[in-house]
Amino acid sequence: MVTVSVLGSGSRGNATFIKTEQVRLLIDTGISRRETARRLEMIGEDPDGIDAVFITHEHNDHAAGLRTLMKDLPVQAHLTYGALRALDTDQYELSGAKFVPIVPGKAITIGDAEVLPFRVPHDAAEPVAFSVTCGGIKITQLTDIGYLPEFVAEQLRGSHILILESNHDLEMLRVGPYPWSLKQRLMGRYGHLSNAAVAKFIREQYDGTAEVLLLAHLSTKNNHPQLAQQEVARALSDRGFCTDCVQLTHQDQPTEPIRL
C-alpha cells in the first residue's frame, strides 16, 4: 500500500508526504519543521517519520524548512546540483543527515520506491518535478511550471495519483492587485500554470489514468478553489472522463491521506 497526503500547497509553503511499505518520503520542505510535524500528526503519522526528502527547487516556499529538518533528523536530502548551489548547502549544520545530488532523467531507488526527477520550465536554478513508483502505483507531483510541453506531459502518463498545479485564473490575475511585472512572471513560460492551461492539458494530452487528481499550489489572491475545480471538471467531462477524481489541496491543512 502507498499513502499520500499533501501536507500543504501554496505560496506560503509546500510539502507532500508519501509512505510505502519501507520508506517515508517528503517532496519539498517549504513548511517549517514544527508545522510539518504537526501536520504529520494530524494524519496519524510519526512527526519524525521521514527517511528522505526530495526538493524540487530552491525557492523558499519549497525549501525554507530544509535546514532545520536536516539539523534535527538523519534524513537524506535529494537535490539537483543547481538547487544545491542555490541553497548554499555547505553552510548547513547536519545531524546524521546528508545531501545526495540528483540528475534530471535519472531514477534512483530508495527502499521499495523508485523516484524519477524530471526537468520542468520554471524560474529557478535547476528545477525538477518527481514521479514516485512503488508496487505498480505511480504518484506524480507537478507544480511550479510555466507551461506544459510534451516532454513534461509524457512524464505524467500512467500516474495513478496526479498532483498538478492550477495556480491562477487568468482574468483574476489580470485585474488583481499584483504589480504588472509579477503578473508577467506568473503568466510567463517560466512562471506558474493557470486553470486554463490545466484544462488545455486535459483536453489535449491527459491519458485519464489518475484515480485521484489533486489540484495544487492555488493562489489565494488570483484564484478560487471552485473555479479551478469547475474548469478541470469541464475538461474531464469533455473527454468523457469521470470528474469524481478531482480533489483540492490546501495551504493550511493536509489533505486526507490517499491509500492505494
C-alpha positions in Angstrom: 0.0 0.0 0.0 1.1 3.6 -0.8 -0.2 6.5 1.3 -0.1 10.1 0.0 -1.0 13.4 1.7 -0.3 16.9 0.5 0.6 18.5 3.9 0.4 22.0 2.4 0.4 23.6 -1.0 0.6 27.3 -2.0 2.8 30.3 -2.0 3.3 30.1 1.8 4.8 26.6 1.8 4.7 23.2 0.1 5.3 19.7 1.3 3.9 16.3 0.2 4.2 13.1 2.3 4.4 9.7 0.6 4.7 6.4 2.6 5.4 3.0 1.2 5.8 -0.3 3.0 9.5 0.5 3.5 10.1 4.3 3.3 8.6 7.6 4.2 9.3 10.4 1.8 8.8 14.2 1.7 8.6 16.1 -1.5 9.6 19.7 -0.6 10.1 21.3 2.8 8.5 24.7 2.4 6.7 24.3 5.7 8.5 24.8 9.0 9.9 21.7 10.8 7.4 22.2 13.7 4.4 22.7 11.4 5.4 19.7 9.2 5.5 17.6 12.4 2.1 18.9 13.5 0.5 18.1 10.1 2.0 14.6 10.1 0.4 14.0 13.5 -2.9 15.3 12.1 -2.9 12.5 9.5 -1.8 9.9 12.1 1.8 9.7 11.1 5.0 9.9 13.2 6.1 13.6 13.4 9.7 12.5 13.0 8.9 9.8 10.4 10.8 11.0 7.4 13.5 8.9 5.7 14.3 11.0 2.7 13.5 14.4 1.3 13.3 15.5 -2.4 13.5 19.2 -3.2 12.0 20.4 -6.5 13.9 23.8 -6.4 15.4 26.3 -4.1 12.5 28.9 -3.7 11.5 29.5 0.0 8.0 28.1 -0.4 9.6 24.7 -1.3 12.8 24.6 0.7 12.6 27.0 3.7 12.3 24.2 6.3 15.1 22.1 4.9 17.9 23.5 7.1 16.1 22.8 10.4 14.8 19.4 9.3 18.3 18.2 8.3 19.7 19.5 11.6 17.1 17.5 13.6 16.7 14.3 11.6 19.1 11.8 10.0 17.5 12.2 6.6 18.8 12.0 3.0 18.0 15.1 1.0 18.0 14.8 -2.7 18.5 17.9 -4.8 19.8 18.8 -8.2 23.3 20.4 -8.4 21.7 23.7 -9.3 19.5 23.6 -6.2 22.4 22.6 -4.0 24.4 25.6 -5.2 21.5 28.0 -4.9 20.8 26.9 -1.3 24.4 27.1 -0.3 24.1 23.8 1.5 27.8 23.8 2.5 26.6 26.1 5.4 24.1 23.7 6.8 24.5 22.1 10.2 23.8 18.4 9.8 22.9 15.8 12.4 23.4 12.5 10.7 21.8 13.8 7.5 23.4 14.0 4.1 22.9 15.5 0.7 22.5 13.3 -2.4 22.8 15.1 -5.8 20.3 14.0 -8.4 20.3 14.3 -12.1 17.1 15.0 -14.1 16.0 12.0 -16.0 18.0 9.5 -13.9 15.8 7.5 -11.5 17.0 6.5 -8.0 15.8 3.7 -5.7 15.1 4.2 -2.1 13.7 1.1 -0.3 10.8 -0.2 -2.4 10.3 3.2 -4.2 11.7 4.4 -7.5 11.9 8.2 -7.7 12.4 9.9 -11.1 13.2 13.6 -11.2 12.4 15.3 -14.5 13.2 18.8 -15.6 10.5 21.5 -15.8 10.4 25.1 -17.1 10.4 27.4 -14.1 12.5 30.4 -13.0 14.8 28.5 -10.6 18.4 27.2 -10.8 17.7 23.6 -11.9 14.1 22.9 -11.2 12.6 19.4 -11.3 9.3 17.6 -10.6 9.1 14.0 -9.3 7.4 10.7 -10.1 7.4 8.0 -7.4 6.6 4.5 -8.3 6.1 1.6 -5.9 4.3 -1.7 -6.3 2.9 -0.7 -9.6 1.4 2.6 -8.2 2.7 5.8 -9.8 2.5 9.2 -8.0 3.5 12.3 -9.9 3.7 15.8 -8.5 4.0 18.7 -10.9 3.9 22.3 -9.6 5.8 25.5 -10.3 5.8 25.2 -14.1 5.1 27.9 -16.6 3.7 25.7 -19.4 3.3 22.0 -20.1 5.5 21.0 -23.0 5.2 17.5 -24.5 8.4 16.2 -22.7 6.8 17.1 -19.4 3.3 15.7 -20.3 5.0 12.4 -21.2 6.2 12.1 -17.6 2.6 12.4 -16.3 1.3 9.4 -18.3 0.3 6.4 -16.3 0.0 8.3 -13.0 -2.5 6.8 -10.5 -2.2 9.9 -8.3 -1.5 13.1 -10.1 -0.8 16.3 -8.1 -1.0 19.1 -10.6 -0.6 22.9 -10.3 -3.6 25.0 -11.0 -2.2 28.3 -9.7 -4.3 31.1 -11.1 -7.4 32.2 -13.0 -6.1 34.3 -15.9 -8.8 37.0 -15.5 -8.5 37.2 -11.8 -4.7 37.6 -12.2 -5.0 40.3 -14.9 -7.4 42.5 -12.7 -5.8 41.6 -9.4 -3.6 43.6 -7.0 -0.2 42.3 -8.2 2.2 44.7 -10.0 2.4 44.1 -13.7 6.0 42.7 -13.5 4.8 40.0 -11.2 1.7 39.3 -13.3 4.0 38.8 -16.3 6.2 36.4 -14.4 3.3 34.3 -13.2 1.8 34.1 -16.7 5.2 33.6 -18.4 6.7 30.4 -19.7 8.8 30.0 -16.5 6.1 31.0 -14.1 3.0 29.1 -12.9 0.3 27.0 -14.5 -3.2 28.6 -14.9 -6.6 26.9 -14.6 -7.0 27.3 -18.4 -3.6 25.7 -19.1 -4.6 22.7 -16.9 -7.8 22.3 -18.8 -6.0 22.5 -22.1 -3.6 19.8 -20.9 -6.6 17.6 -20.0 -8.3 18.1 -23.4 -5.2 17.6 -25.5 -2.6 15.4 -23.6 -4.1 13.8 -20.5 -4.3 10.0 -20.6 -7.1 9.7 -18.0 -5.2 7.2 -15.8 -5.4 9.0 -12.5 -7.7 7.7 -9.8 -7.1 10.9 -7.9 -6.3 14.3 -9.5 -5.2 16.8 -6.8 -5.2 20.5 -7.8 -2.3 22.2 -6.1 -0.5 25.5 -5.5 -3.7 27.5 -5.8 -3.2 31.3 -5.4 -5.3 32.8 -2.6 -5.5 36.2 -4.4 -5.7 35.2 -8.1 -7.8 32.0 -8.0 -10.7 30.4 -6.2 -10.9 26.7 -5.4 -14.3 26.3 -7.1 -13.1 28.0 -10.2 -10.2 25.7 -10.5 -12.2 22.6 -9.8 -15.0 23.5 -12.2 -12.7 24.3 -15.1 -10.9 21.0 -14.7 -14.1 19.1 -14.3 -15.5 20.5 -17.5 -12.4 19.5 -19.4 -12.6 16.0 -18.0 -16.2 15.7 -18.9 -15.5 16.9 -22.4 -13.1 13.9 -22.7 -15.7 11.5 -21.3 -13.6 11.0 -18.1 -15.2 10.8 -14.6 -15.0 14.1 -12.7 -15.2 12.5 -9.2 -11.4 12.1 -9.2 -10.8 15.8 -8.7 -9.7 17.0 -5.3 -8.3 20.2 -3.9 -5.1 20.7 -1.8 -4.9 23.4 0.9 -2.4 25.8 2.2 -3.1 25.5 5.9 -4.0 21.8 6.4 -3.1 18.4 5.0 -5.3 16.5 2.6 -7.0 13.4 3.8 -4.5 10.5 3.2 -5.0 8.7 -0.1 -4.2 5.0 0.1 -3.8 2.8 -3.0 
